[in-house]
Structure formats: structure tokens, C-alpha cells
Amino acid sequence: PVSLTVTVIADGSGVPTGAVELKKNGVVLATAKLSNGTAAFTATGLAVGSNLLIAGYEGDGLHAPSASAPFAQVVQPGQSCNVFKPLSAATTLPTARP
């Protein structure tokens, strides 16, 4: 398993809340709730070598959903922990939510 940390930074005021998904090839590897704008989770199923991932933020009442650009997470043989912080900027929008 690989431990990752994702930080969501708001464009404007407020701290983003909600959850973040980590995806590889469109498949959700892990989901974690934000705490003070940061989500920490453990992903399994990552192969040794480079893994192309995307972190997706679901949005909340003040911040729109967003996603990171694809990023490579390299897993070394025998590696049990790695930390990466993609910055996924959430846009502050006064949108109504159903």
C-alpha cells in the first residue's frame, strides 16, 4: 500500500470540505474525507514503477468540484509508504446544489 496526502486549496475564502477520490485509469483506488483541506488515504493496487493518477475533489456548498492534472506516482520495489501532495484548486462559486 502507498500512503498519499491530497491538499485542496480554495480560490477565495473558506476551507474546502467534502471528499477526494484517487483514480487510476478511471478506476477509484481510494476515497478520503477532507480535514482542514487535506485528505490522507492509503491506496492499494499500485504496480511497481510509474502509475498515472488523478485526484478528484467532489466539491461542497462553496467550492466547485475539481480535479488535478494527471500525475505520475512512482512506486519503488519494497516501498511501503510514499507521500505526494497535488494541489487541486477549488473555485469558489455561489452555486445552488440540488
DONU-18570 format. One record per residue: z, y, x of N, C-alpha, C, O in turn. Coordinates in nm, 2 decimals, always signed. Last residue first. Example, Ala and Ser with C-alpha at 12.3 -4.5 7.8 and 13.67 -1.06 7.14 Angstrom:
[site [+0.71; -0.22; +1.28]; [+0.71; -0.11; +1.37]; [+0.79; +0.00; +1.29]; [+0.80; +0.11; +1.34]]
[site [+0.78; -0.57; +1.32]; [+0.78; -0.45; +1.23]; [+0.78; -0.33; +1.32]; [+0.85; -0.33; +1.42]]
***
This chain:
[site [-0.57; +2.08; -2.84]; [-0.56; +2.01; -2.97]; [-0.43; +1.93; -2.98]; [-0.40; +1.86; -3.08]]
[site [-0.50; +2.39; -2.69]; [-0.51; +2.24; -2.68]; [-0.49; +2.18; -2.81]; [-0.40; +2.21; -2.89]]
[site [-0.65; +2.69; -2.60]; [-0.58; +2.61; -2.70]; [-0.60; +2.47; -2.68]; [-0.71; +2.43; -2.64]]
[site [-0.62; +2.87; -2.29]; [-0.70; +2.78; -2.39]; [-0.60; +2.71; -2.48]; [-0.49; +2.68; -2.45]]
[site [-0.60; +3.07; -2.08]; [-0.53; +3.08; -2.21]; [-0.61; +3.00; -2.32]; [-0.65; +3.05; -2.42]]
[site [-0.59; +2.93; -1.76]; [-0.67; +2.97; -1.87]; [-0.59; +2.97; -2.00]; [-0.51; +2.88; -2.02]]
[site [-0.59; +2.90; -1.42]; [-0.51; +2.94; -1.53]; [-0.59; +2.99; -1.65]; [-0.66; +3.10; -1.63]]
[site [-0.72; +2.62; -1.26]; [-0.75; +2.75; -1.31]; [-0.66; +2.78; -1.43]; [-0.65; +2.70; -1.52]]
[site [-0.59; +2.45; -0.98]; [-0.60; +2.45; -1.13]; [-0.62; +2.60; -1.17]; [-0.56; +2.69; -1.12]]
[site [-0.71; +2.31; -0.69]; [-0.67; +2.43; -0.76]; [-0.70; +2.42; -0.91]; [-0.80; +2.39; -0.95]]
[site [-0.59; +2.07; -0.50]; [-0.67; +2.08; -0.62]; [-0.63; +2.20; -0.70]; [-0.53; +2.20; -0.77]]
[site [-0.57; +1.98; -0.19]; [-0.53; +2.09; -0.27]; [-0.63; +2.11; -0.38]; [-0.74; +2.15; -0.36]]
[site [-0.45; +1.67; -0.07]; [-0.57; +1.75; -0.11]; [-0.52; +1.86; -0.20]; [-0.43; +1.84; -0.28]]
[site [-0.27; +1.55; +0.16]; [-0.24; +1.65; +0.06]; [-0.37; +1.72; +0.03]; [-0.40; +1.83; +0.08]]
[site [-0.15; +1.23; +0.26]; [-0.26; +1.32; +0.26]; [-0.24; +1.42; +0.14]; [-0.19; +1.38; +0.04]]
[site [+0.00; +0.98; +0.46]; [+0.02; +1.09; +0.37]; [-0.10; +1.19; +0.38]; [-0.14; +1.22; +0.49]]
[site [+0.06; +0.64; +0.47]; [-0.02; +0.75; +0.52]; [-0.01; +0.86; +0.41]; [+0.00; +0.83; +0.29]]
[site [+0.18; +0.32; +0.56]; [+0.20; +0.44; +0.49]; [+0.11; +0.55; +0.55]; [+0.10; +0.56; +0.68]]
[site [+0.10; +0.09; +0.69]; [+0.17; +0.07; +0.56]; [+0.19; +0.20; +0.49]; [+0.23; +0.20; +0.37]]
[site [-0.14; -0.07; +0.89]; [-0.08; +0.06; +0.84]; [-0.02; +0.04; +0.71]; [-0.08; -0.02; +0.62]]
[site [-0.29; -0.28; +0.96]; [-0.14; -0.29; +0.98]; [-0.07; -0.17; +0.93]; [+0.05; -0.16; +0.94]]
[site [-0.57; -0.09; +1.03]; [-0.51; -0.22; +1.02]; [-0.36; -0.22; +1.05]; [-0.32; -0.16; +1.14]]
[site [-0.57; +0.23; +0.85]; [-0.58; +0.15; +0.98]; [-0.53; +0.01; +0.95]; [-0.44; -0.01; +0.87]]
[site [-0.76; +0.41; +0.63]; [-0.65; +0.31; +0.64]; [-0.67; +0.23; +0.76]; [-0.78; +0.16; +0.78]]
[site [-0.85; +0.73; +0.54]; [-0.87; +0.62; +0.64]; [-0.75; +0.54; +0.65]; [-0.64; +0.59; +0.66]]
[site [-1.00; +0.88; +0.29]; [-0.87; +0.84; +0.33]; [-0.89; +0.72; +0.42]; [-0.93; +0.61; +0.37]]
[site [-1.22; +1.14; +0.23]; [-1.20; +1.01; +0.29]; [-1.06; +0.99; +0.33]; [-1.00; +1.07; +0.40]]
[site [-1.27; +1.29; -0.09]; [-1.22; +1.30; +0.05]; [-1.20; +1.16; +0.10]; [-1.18; +1.06; +0.02]]
[site [-1.45; +1.49; -0.33]; [-1.42; +1.36; -0.27]; [-1.37; +1.37; -0.13]; [-1.42; +1.46; -0.05]]
[site [-1.25; +1.77; -0.44]; [-1.38; +1.72; -0.39]; [-1.35; +1.58; -0.34]; [-1.23; +1.55; -0.30]]
[site [-1.03; +1.72; -0.72]; [-1.06; +1.76; -0.58]; [-1.20; +1.72; -0.55]; [-1.26; +1.64; -0.62]]
[site [-1.04; +1.87; -1.05]; [-1.04; +1.75; -0.96]; [-1.07; +1.80; -0.81]; [-1.14; +1.90; -0.79]]
[site [-0.87; +1.98; -1.34]; [-0.95; +2.00; -1.23]; [-0.95; +1.87; -1.14]; [-0.87; +1.78; -1.17]]
[site [-0.78; +2.13; -1.66]; [-0.80; +2.01; -1.57]; [-0.89; +2.04; -1.45]; [-0.97; +2.13; -1.46]]
[site [-0.61; +2.45; -1.66]; [-0.72; +2.36; -1.70]; [-0.72; +2.24; -1.61]; [-0.67; +2.24; -1.49]]
[site [-0.28; +2.55; -1.75]; [-0.38; +2.52; -1.64]; [-0.48; +2.42; -1.69]; [-0.45; +2.32; -1.75]]
[site [-0.11; +2.57; -1.97]; [-0.15; +2.69; -1.90]; [-0.26; +2.67; -1.79]; [-0.33; +2.77; -1.75]]
[site [-0.07; +2.31; -2.07]; [-0.09; +2.42; -2.16]; [-0.14; +2.55; -2.10]; [-0.20; +2.64; -2.17]]
[site [-0.25; +2.12; -1.82]; [-0.14; +2.14; -1.91]; [-0.17; +2.26; -2.00]; [-0.28; +2.30; -2.01]]
[site [-0.44; +1.87; -1.63]; [-0.42; +2.00; -1.69]; [-0.29; +2.00; -1.78]; [-0.23; +1.90; -1.80]]
[site [-0.48; +1.64; -1.48]; [-0.51; +1.64; -1.63]; [-0.50; +1.77; -1.70]; [-0.55; +1.79; -1.81]]
[site [-0.66; +1.62; -1.18]; [-0.54; +1.68; -1.25]; [-0.57; +1.69; -1.39]; [-0.68; +1.73; -1.43]]
[site [-0.76; +1.37; -0.95]; [-0.79; +1.44; -1.07]; [-0.66; +1.49; -1.14]; [-0.57; +1.41; -1.16]]
[site [-0.89; +1.31; -0.64]; [-0.76; +1.33; -0.71]; [-0.80; +1.42; -0.83]; [-0.86; +1.52; -0.82]]
[site [-1.09; +1.06; -0.50]; [-1.09; +1.18; -0.58]; [-0.95; +1.19; -0.65]; [-0.91; +1.09; -0.71]]
[site [-1.20; +0.89; -0.20]; [-1.12; +0.91; -0.31]; [-1.14; +1.04; -0.38]; [-1.19; +1.14; -0.32]]
[site [-1.33; +0.65; +0.00]; [-1.37; +0.78; -0.06]; [-1.29; +0.79; -0.19]; [-1.31; +0.71; -0.28]]
[site [-1.20; +0.51; +0.29]; [-1.20; +0.50; +0.14]; [-1.23; +0.64; +0.08]; [-1.15; +0.73; +0.11]]
[site [-1.25; +0.35; +0.59]; [-1.26; +0.48; +0.52]; [-1.28; +0.45; +0.37]; [-1.36; +0.36; +0.33]]
[site [-1.02; +0.08; +0.68]; [-1.14; +0.17; +0.70]; [-1.13; +0.29; +0.61]; [-1.03; +0.33; +0.56]]
[site [-0.91; -0.16; +0.46]; [-0.90; -0.11; +0.59]; [-1.03; -0.03; +0.62]; [-1.14; -0.08; +0.59]]
[site [-0.91; -0.07; +0.11]; [-0.95; -0.15; +0.22]; [-0.93; -0.08; +0.35]; [-0.92; +0.04; +0.36]]
[site [-0.66; -0.04; -0.14]; [-0.75; +0.03; -0.04]; [-0.78; -0.06; +0.08]; [-0.69; -0.12; +0.14]]
[site [-0.48; -0.16; -0.31]; [-0.62; -0.20; -0.32]; [-0.72; -0.12; -0.23]; [-0.84; -0.12; -0.25]]
[site [-0.25; +0.09; -0.42]; [-0.28; -0.04; -0.36]; [-0.43; -0.07; -0.37]; [-0.50; +0.00; -0.45]]
[site [-0.07; +0.38; -0.36]; [-0.20; +0.32; -0.40]; [-0.21; +0.19; -0.34]; [-0.19; +0.17; -0.22]]
[site [+0.20; +0.56; -0.48]; [+0.16; +0.45; -0.39]; [+0.03; +0.39; -0.44]; [+0.03; +0.35; -0.56]]
[site [+0.27; +0.91; -0.50]; [+0.25; +0.78; -0.55]; [+0.20; +0.69; -0.44]; [+0.16; +0.73; -0.33]]
[site [+0.37; +1.23; -0.60]; [+0.37; +1.13; -0.49]; [+0.35; +0.99; -0.56]; [+0.42; +0.96; -0.65]]
[site [+0.27; +1.56; -0.67]; [+0.28; +1.42; -0.72]; [+0.27; +1.33; -0.60]; [+0.19; +1.34; -0.51]]
[site [+0.38; +1.89; -0.73]; [+0.34; +1.78; -0.63]; [+0.36; +1.65; -0.70]; [+0.46; +1.63; -0.77]]
[site [+0.47; +2.09; -0.89]; [+0.34; +2.10; -0.85]; [+0.29; +1.99; -0.75]; [+0.18; +1.99; -0.71]]
[site [+0.73; +2.00; -0.95]; [+0.71; +2.13; -0.88]; [+0.57; +2.14; -0.82]; [+0.56; +2.18; -0.70]]
[site [+0.59; +1.71; -1.00]; [+0.72; +1.76; -0.99]; [+0.71; +1.88; -0.90]; [+0.68; +1.87; -0.78]]
[site [+0.36; +1.52; -1.20]; [+0.39; +1.63; -1.10]; [+0.53; +1.67; -1.11]; [+0.59; +1.67; -1.22]]
[site [+0.32; +1.17; -1.21]; [+0.36; +1.29; -1.27]; [+0.39; +1.40; -1.17]; [+0.44; +1.36; -1.06]]
[site [+0.05; +0.96; -1.12]; [+0.18; +1.01; -1.10]; [+0.20; +1.14; -1.16]; [+0.11; +1.23; -1.17]]
[site [-0.15; +0.67; -1.09]; [-0.12; +0.79; -1.17]; [+0.02; +0.83; -1.14]; [+0.11; +0.75; -1.13]]
[site [-0.40; +0.49; -0.91]; [-0.26; +0.52; -0.94]; [-0.26; +0.65; -1.01]; [-0.35; +0.74; -1.01]]
[site [-0.67; +0.42; -0.93]; [-0.58; +0.34; -0.85]; [-0.44; +0.37; -0.87]; [-0.36; +0.27; -0.86]]
[site [-0.93; +0.42; -1.16]; [-0.80; +0.47; -1.13]; [-0.71; +0.38; -1.05]; [-0.69; +0.26; -1.09]]
[site [-1.26; +0.43; -1.05]; [-1.15; +0.34; -1.10]; [-1.02; +0.40; -1.06]; [-1.00; +0.44; -0.95]]
[site [-1.46; +0.58; -0.93]; [-1.44; +0.59; -1.08]; [-1.32; +0.51; -1.14]; [-1.30; +0.52; -1.25]]
[site [-1.43; +0.52; -0.66]; [-1.55; +0.47; -0.73]; [-1.53; +0.47; -0.89]; [-1.57; +0.38; -0.96]]
[site [-1.10; +0.58; -0.70]; [-1.19; +0.53; -0.60]; [-1.31; +0.47; -0.68]; [-1.29; +0.37; -0.76]]
[site [-0.85; +0.83; -0.79]; [-0.96; +0.74; -0.82]; [-1.05; +0.70; -0.70]; [-1.06; +0.78; -0.61]]
[site [-0.54; +0.92; -0.91]; [-0.62; +0.90; -0.78]; [-0.72; +0.79; -0.82]; [-0.69; +0.68; -0.86]]
[site [-0.43; +1.17; -1.13]; [-0.48; +1.04; -1.11]; [-0.56; +1.03; -0.97]; [-0.62; +1.13; -0.93]]
[site [-0.14; +1.35; -1.22]; [-0.26; +1.34; -1.13]; [-0.30; +1.20; -1.13]; [-0.22; +1.11; -1.12]]
[site [+0.01; +1.53; -1.50]; [-0.01; +1.42; -1.41]; [-0.14; +1.43; -1.33]; [-0.23; +1.51; -1.36]]
[site [+0.23; +1.81; -1.56]; [+0.14; +1.70; -1.61]; [+0.13; +1.59; -1.51]; [+0.22; +1.56; -1.44]]
[site [+0.21; +2.15; -1.44]; [+0.28; +2.03; -1.48]; [+0.18; +1.92; -1.53]; [+0.06; +1.95; -1.54]]
[site [+0.19; +2.42; -1.21]; [+0.12; +2.32; -1.29]; [+0.22; +2.20; -1.32]; [+0.30; +2.16; -1.23]]
[site [+0.37; +2.71; -1.24]; [+0.36; +2.59; -1.16]; [+0.30; +2.48; -1.25]; [+0.35; +2.45; -1.36]]
[site [+0.26; +3.05; -1.27]; [+0.31; +2.92; -1.32]; [+0.29; +2.81; -1.23]; [+0.20; +2.82; -1.14]]
[site [-0.04; +3.25; -1.23]; [+0.11; +3.23; -1.24]; [+0.14; +3.09; -1.29]; [+0.06; +3.02; -1.35]]
[site [-0.32; +3.18; -1.02]; [-0.25; +3.27; -1.11]; [-0.10; +3.23; -1.11]; [-0.04; +3.19; -1.01]]
[site [-0.42; +2.88; -0.98]; [-0.48; +3.01; -0.96]; [-0.42; +3.11; -1.06]; [-0.46; +3.11; -1.17]]
[site [-0.19; +2.65; -0.85]; [-0.24; +2.72; -0.96]; [-0.31; +2.85; -0.91]; [-0.26; +2.91; -0.81]]
[site [-0.23; +2.34; -0.68]; [-0.19; +2.49; -0.67]; [-0.26; +2.57; -0.78]; [-0.38; +2.55; -0.80]]
[site [-0.10; +2.03; -0.65]; [-0.18; +2.11; -0.73]; [-0.14; +2.26; -0.72]; [-0.02; +2.29; -0.75]]
[site [-0.09; +1.78; -0.40]; [-0.03; +1.91; -0.44]; [-0.13; +1.99; -0.53]; [-0.25; +2.01; -0.48]]
[site [-0.01; +1.45; -0.35]; [-0.12; +1.54; -0.40]; [-0.04; +1.67; -0.45]; [+0.05; +1.66; -0.53]]
[site [+0.04; +1.20; -0.12]; [+0.10; +1.31; -0.19]; [-0.01; +1.41; -0.23]; [-0.09; +1.44; -0.14]]
[site [+0.06; +0.84; -0.09]; [-0.01; +0.97; -0.09]; [+0.06; +1.08; -0.16]; [+0.14; +1.05; -0.25]]
[site [+0.09; +0.54; +0.08]; [+0.16; +0.65; +0.01]; [+0.08; +0.78; +0.02]; [+0.05; +0.81; +0.13]]
[site [-0.06; +0.23; +0.03]; [-0.07; +0.36; +0.10]; [+0.00; +0.46; +0.02]; [-0.03; +0.48; -0.10]]
[site [+0.00; -0.12; +0.08]; [+0.00; +0.00; +0.00]; [+0.00; +0.13; +0.09]; [+0.05; +0.13; +0.20]]
***
